[in-house]
Structure formats: structure tokens, C-alpha cells
Amino acid sequence: MNMVQVNDTQVNLKVQGSGEPVLFLHGVPDTSDVWQQTMNALSGNFLCLAPDLPGFGQTKAPRNFDYSLDNLAKFVDDLLLTQGIDNGVNLVIHDIGGIVGLAWALKHPDKVKSLTIMDTVFFSDYKWHAMAKTWRKPVIGELTMLLMRFKQFHSAMKAATPSLSTSQIKANYQHLTLRNRLMILRFYRALDPEVFKGWQEKLPLLTQKVPTQVIWGNEDRFLPVSLASRFATQTVHIIEPCGHWPMLEHPEKVHKLIIEHIAKRD
């Protein structure tokens, strides 16, 4: 475990390989572990970095961590500075890691060398999926989180992505401590889609400046494939058959797309 201090947050950061940096940001209910296969594939040519985001995995964030877009962008920038990286990274983002990463990229477009977007959202007209809607409700969200056992969690994950293995699902569940569960509730409640207003309008400026590709599972039950076309880039790869986790379901295809995308940048 590699722990680094980022302001008041002790971050578990995976660092692997050497060369040009690639930053991977995970989603819910994942941790940096979700990127391990990808890091193994890329670390021969790149410096791969993957943190557990604040409130997730082994990262120890304060209970009152500010999940605003501005502060999430600041968190990413400060994290990179702890590693002496101030001249840009290739950014690979998924799920809520997409929200975190896009907030940072919109604040610091000059620091983004390339952008790979997977199954995420950054639009004010989006309505959260059923599970997220439940988590956003006071009291009901807490009860749902506290009472969720592995059998329920396994069923929900399999329904969303049948190809996920039980071992992958079990690894995620083991990270869902009481503290992590409550922090996930705070994250979702802080990021009402309304907060994307004033940010989403800048996406086309970002993707015109930064080489951007979208990778999406055609059978994603959380974030519909129709969202894939909304990131103002013509480079959109729809993976079939695939659910919410392209990097786990079709790792070799995703690794190839990331490597080729970075290579085409110049």
C-alpha cells in the first residue's frame, strides 16, 4: 500500500511502471483495484497512477470531505503535485471517476494530454439510476446501505453486468466498510445533476482541444449507451456485448484502444 498525504486526506495510490503518466480514476463501488489489469498492460511503457478516491477503498478522507466539483478538481491537482507531476497526464476515467476527472480537466485543460472516457455522466438533465436515487434519499439511503449484504450486492452487480466474476464482486464488497458506505451516500447527495450546469457547456471546448475518445458498454444498465455520443467527440467505441465495466469485461480490447489513443495524440 502506497499512502500519500493530500491536504487532509490520506490517499491510497497505486503507482506502477515508468514513462509518460497515465492517471486512472475509478467509480462506484470500485477502488483503484479495478484498474489493476489495465495498469499491468500499460506499465511497460507508461507511469500508471490509480488512487482510491476520497471515501473509497483504503483512502482515509475526513467525514466532512467536500464533494463539490471545485474541490474534487483541486483534489486531483494536489494529488498529482505530490508525485511531482505538473506538466500533464493522459486521463482515463470511469463512472464517478469520470465526474471527478472531468471537473479537473475542465479546470486544467492544459494539463490533459489525452482523455479516455468510459461509462460516466456529466449532464444536468440526467436522472440517476434506481440504486443511486435510493441512496440519495435521507434515512432510506442509510437503511439501504447499512442493510445491504453480499447476496443483495452480488445480485445487483450481476444484473447490471452478468459477466462480472464472483471474485470481482466480492473484492468490491469487502471494501464497503460502514465508513465507505456513508461516504458514498455523501458523494451522491453532493452531486445532484444540477451541479453540472455551467460545467457541461465547456465540454466541447475541452474535447476540441484535447484528443478524446469514449469507450462504452452497449448493455450498461446504470448509464445508457445513448450518453456515449454526448461528449462532443466523434471517436466513440461501443463495446459489444458489454455492461458497465468495459475494462473488466473486455480488457484486451480496452487496453489496445487506450494505447492507440495515446499514440495517436501526436
Beta strands, then each sheet from edge to edge (+ up, - down):
strand 1: 3-6
strand 2: 9-17
strand 3: 20-25
strand 4: 46-51
strand 5: 89-94
strand 6: 112-118
strand 7: 212-217
strand 8: 236-239
sheet 1: 1+ 2- 4+ 3+ 5+ 6+ 7+ 8+
end
